Amino acid sequence: MDQGWAQERARLAGIEALWDPGTCDVLTRSGVAPGSRVLEVGAGGGSIVQWLAVQVGHSGRVVAVDIDVRFVAPLASDVVEVCEVDVVTGELPAAQFDVVHARLLLEHLKDPAAVVLKLVDALIPGGRLVVEDYDWSGFGFESDDALNNRVTEGILSFMAAAGFDRTFGRRLVGVLAGAGLGPVEGNGRSLVVDCTHPGYDFFRLSFEQLAPGAERAGLIAADDVRMFRNRLDAGGPRVITPTLVTGIGHRPVP
Ligand SMILES: C[S@@+](CC[C@H](N)C(=O)[O-])C[C@H]1O[C@@H](n2cnc3c(N)ncnc32)[C@H](O)[C@@H]1O
């Protein structure tokens, strides 16, 4: 995805509207509380960083990491530290955090298992790793017609060509277990949303961002882009979201 795209903040807000309530629940169950030290990796638009700062309070600490800190930089405070880091090539602070969280990040990376090892190293012994990524297998529009299906396949193929793994969520729990975490719990959630849901913008704006490139790459026909855009302009078909898979494990205490 193009982080510099003018409507990227609105696209990220769509993600937040879809998933923040469930993510906040899982982070609370994973021990986020007053005084916690939390690392948020791939912090994006920053809604989770803001929520974490309130939860941990002045006795806690939140470190927000992203390769592009445009949206999270204004959240820096005496509780929140913002760091511009590429998690693939850069370093993370070692053995400092009670909870490390990354949502919709690893699915974009060439070697997610290597980055998971860095996330585990950032935890104190006994600390929790919470990772959330998509499995697009169950994604679809309510009306299973040929145009919707061609557009879906064209966009996902274009993302795959850029290194995106559309079924990474399915392998997520296994990758966490392979990183030496204690018993890894996994679950998935999916929503059915129409164009009145604020999360619908994630699908609408992802299409707008990616369709020109997919068309240039020959993965979607220009006519399909035009017809599908007309459909979106008229409201758009109801969406069955991809499954957001969550994996939770703790760093073993030696
Ligand atoms: C799909 S967005 C998800 C944002 C946020 N985690 C959420 O769920 O609302 C992915 C985020 O990961 C960041 N990102 C991508 N590659 C990265 C890397 N190599 N190192 C650090 N951050 C990265 C992007 O800049 C973007 O903010």
The ligand as a MOL file (V3000), in Angstrom:
LIG
                    3D

  0  0  0     0  0            999 V3000
M  V30 BEGIN CTAB
M  V30 COUNTS 27 29 0 0 0
M  V30 BEGIN ATOM
M  V30 1 C -2.3400 -1.8050 7.1290 0
M  V30 2 S -1.5090 -0.6230 8.1160 0 CHG=1
M  V30 3 C -2.1250 -1.0770 9.7320 0
M  V30 4 C -2.0160 0.0370 10.7390 0
M  V30 5 C -2.4510 -0.3030 12.1550 0
M  V30 6 N -1.6360 -1.3690 12.7140 0
M  V30 7 C -3.9130 -0.6960 12.2140 0
M  V30 8 O -4.2220 -1.8860 12.2120 0
M  V30 9 O -4.7600 0.2310 12.2840 0 CHG=-1
M  V30 10 C 0.1620 -1.2040 8.1950 0
M  V30 11 C 1.1080 -0.2710 8.9220 0
M  V30 12 O 2.3810 -0.9160 9.0030 0
M  V30 13 C 3.3800 0.0220 8.6640 0
M  V30 14 N 4.5340 -0.7100 8.1180 0
M  V30 15 C 4.6080 -1.3610 6.9350 0
M  V30 16 N 5.8160 -1.9170 6.7780 0
M  V30 17 C 6.5350 -1.5990 7.8850 0
M  V30 18 C 7.8530 -1.8840 8.3110 0
M  V30 19 N 8.6820 -2.5990 7.5480 0
M  V30 20 N 8.2740 -1.4000 9.5150 0
M  V30 21 C 7.4270 -0.6760 10.2920 0
M  V30 22 N 6.1440 -0.3790 9.9420 0
M  V30 23 C 5.7100 -0.8390 8.7510 0
M  V30 24 C 2.7230 0.9380 7.6510 0
M  V30 25 O 3.3980 2.1950 7.5490 0
M  V30 26 C 1.3180 1.0420 8.2050 0
M  V30 27 O 1.2080 2.1080 9.1300 0
M  V30 END ATOM
M  V30 BEGIN BOND
M  V30 1 1 1 2
M  V30 2 1 2 3
M  V30 3 1 2 10
M  V30 4 1 3 4
M  V30 5 1 4 5
M  V30 6 1 5 6
M  V30 7 1 5 7
M  V30 8 2 7 8
M  V30 9 1 7 9
M  V30 10 1 10 11
M  V30 11 1 11 12
M  V30 12 1 11 26
M  V30 13 1 12 13
M  V30 14 1 13 14
M  V30 15 1 13 24
M  V30 16 1 14 15
M  V30 17 1 14 23
M  V30 18 2 15 16
M  V30 19 1 16 17
M  V30 20 1 17 18
M  V30 21 2 17 23
M  V30 22 1 18 19
M  V30 23 2 18 20
M  V30 24 1 20 21
M  V30 25 2 21 22
M  V30 26 1 22 23
M  V30 27 1 24 25
M  V30 28 1 24 26
M  V30 29 1 26 27
M  V30 END BOND
M  V30 END CTAB
M  END
